[in-house]
Amino acid sequence: MLRALAGLLSMLPAAALAPGAAEAAERVAAAVVFAVDVSGSVDAERYELQRAGIAGVFADTGLAQILGDGLAVAVMEWSDGHAVPVPWTILRSAADAAALARVIAKVPRAPGYATELSLALLAAADLLAVCPCEAASRIIDVSGDGSNNGPISTPIARDEVVARGIRINGLPIVTPAEPDLARWYQANVVGGDGAFMEVANGYEDFARAMRRKFLLEVAARKGGRGG
């Protein structure tokens, strides 16, 4: 009997025998990737306005009342490629959120030049796939100041991501260089059940737009909309 049991154990994958393997992923109400443009049009001042705007969302002490069900957050910077300066962090309290705000405020910038938004969407979807959580809603919160110049069509990437059960919310940063960017985001980027867009009228408006969009995302989640 012992030999038979040993034989059965040898057929199991190593992960199944590892400590904690039977533990379920941590459940959260939502997992959100903040996908931030760091392409060549984003100079140092613009980058700081973006970073401060996202950090400010989590520095808000009023978040405590909406974190009880859990929120998983990651920050991804994208341009020619992508980097994840802030990996998955699960928030359940105002203290957790404040700690995340401090981390975001100190991350080094990833290098980049091109605006490969289509590839960024696919990379963000892959990042959601490895979140150490079980999320009721999965969201890509993508912001940028230009249209895609990546190697594949943005609608193709968007549709592939949406087919994976992910919502894409957009935050176009409209500048004189790209006056029609909001219309382009609406047609090519935003997708999924309950998806929406919030427009930043220049980088100085980014913090306001990001905060409002985040609160709307939370409201949509509380309202039970999937995505």
HUHU-V483391 format. One line per field, one symbol per residue. ss: DSSP state (~ for helix, > for strand, _ for the rest). phi: phi as a letter, one per 20 degrees, with the letter a starting at -180 (. if undefined). burial: I if it has 9 or more other C-alpha atoms within 8 Angstrom, else O. Layout:
ss = ???
phi = ???
burial = ???
This chain:
ss = _~~~~~~~~~~__~~~~________>>>>>>>>>>>>______~~~~~~~~~~~~~~~~_~~~~~~____>>>>>>>>___>>>>>>>>>>__~~~~~~~~~~~____________~~~~~~~~~~~~~___>>>>>>>>>>>>_________~~~~~~~~~~___>>>>>>>>_~~~__~~~~~~~~__>_____>__>>_~~~~~~~~~~~~~~~~~~~~_____
phi = .fffffffffeffgffefgnfeffffecfbcceeedfcfffeffffffffffffgfgefffffgfddfenceccdddcafcbccfcfgcddcbfffffffgffgfdfffffrcfdefffffffffffffdffbddfbccdddcrdbefcffcffgffgfffffendedddcfdecgfcfdffffgfecdfaofnfbccedenffeffffffffffffffffffnfeq
burial = OOOOOOOOOOOOOOOOOOOOOOOOOOIIIIIIIIIIIIIOOIOOOIIOIIIIIIIIIIIIOOIIOOIOOIIIIIIIIIIIIIOIIIOIIIIIIIOIIIOIIIIIIOOOOIOIIIIIIIIIIIIIIOIIOOIOIIIIIIIIIIIIIIIIOIOOIIIOIIIIIIOOIIIIIIIIIIIOOIOOIIOIIIOIIIIIOIIIIIIIIIIOIIIIIIIIIIOOOIOIIOOOIOI
